[in-house]
Amino acid sequence: MTSIAKQGLVSRAIQVPPSITRELANTAMSVEGLIPLWFGEPNIPTPKFICDEAARSLSAGETFYAEGLGRPYLREAISGYMSELYNKPIGVDRVAVTVSGGNALNLAFQCVLEEGDTVVTLTPAFPNLLSIPKLQGARTVTHSLEVKDGKWSLDVEGFLETARGAKVVLLNSPSNPTGFMLTKHEIARIMEVLRERGTWLISDEVYARTVYSGKAAPSFLEVSEPEDRLIVVNSFSKSWAMTGWRLGWLTLPPSLTPVVEKIAEFSIASAPPFSQRAAVVALQQGEEFVAQMAKNYQHARDLVCSRLLAHEGVTCPVPESAFYAYFKVEGVTDSIAYARMLIERAKVGLAPGDAFLVGEPGWFRLCFAQTDEQLNEAMARLSPFLANARETV
């Protein structure tokens, strides 16, 4: 019998490729003694003070539907948090609570995309960033980051030329997988040009607080007006170690907020109220935790990058933010096969660069949001293979 997919009885979703990292991890999670460094999440549980608030809310019976845009107390807390962080008023009427950063991206694209529209973004890129607009029938165009002086770099004017005529520009800064971060000057220039063109900008800023200098990464919110065609995506997952809570938010033009509420009603209805209670506490009491985690990640970055760069055949641009080392191993011609070999022989799980549309073999992403013990052991296991990459391909 012919499959439903081959009969053409399914949506365009069948054309979107699956996650390479997820497929690799699913086949290797049961490997005994494996050190998994492929997924991007903190290595510690959510802080107790956040969990305690969720438990209190559950005990109080807060288990019913909430408002579509989020509980008023959380929207107000987010508004206050963003206004203080960027020293600029961010009104409550611009805030929409979502079920994760991924859901926020989906809602943002549903607000502004029509079938056949063009979305321009940077690579290497987190694959979901391109898959989401493709699911809505959009055409995606990419522009590559470059490595200069040991760091990732963007030719801003070249990128703006690539983006000419696009309906939407999608930017992820700080970036997964590279740790690249736009400067304030670059952000101001991009916002200026896109505003003149009337181009929508969706800015994924979920790693805004995972930076190694300053309190937060530069944001497009700092150089924009409320009704600019700008939608900013944020999440509680990374900064507050809440990946499993599935909670995020959008900051968008006030005129677009009712549109998001309408779309959300047809997909998620509302975020869980007990999670929203916990999120308020995260925002109000979590600054010490966020700052300490950034210090921990910087230490882990230095440990991993120094070990990687000790190998002559390894290129590792030092990340400015986030918690990934994105590096290249000379001589590797098939990144997926090499990643499978490392699972089997080194018992270390890395995400191959193919997952991030890098365009050339030999690249890998390593999540260093781990303990020193785990990272030192992982680097010790990888070292002989990195030193003799051509012999182990």
Secondary structure, DSSP 4 states (H G I P E B T S, - for coil): ---TTTTT-S-GGGGSPPPHHHHHHHHHTT-TT-EE--S-S-SSPPPHHHHHHHHHHHHTT--S---TT--HHHHHHHHHHHHHHHTS---GGGEEEESSHHHHHHHHHHHH--TT-EEEEEES--THHHHHHHHTT-EEEEEE-EEETTEEE--HHHHHHHTTT-SEEEEESS-TTT-----HHHHHHHHHHHHHHT-EEEEE-TTTT-BSSSSS---GGGG--TTSSEEEEEESTTTTT-GGG--EEEE--GGGHHHHHHHHHTTTS---HHHHHHHHHHHHH-HHHHHHHHHHHHHHHHHHHHHHHTSTTEE-PPPSBTTEEEEEETT-S-HHHHHHHIIIII-EE-EEGGGGT-SSTTEEEEE--S-HHHHHHHHHHHHHHHHTHHHH-
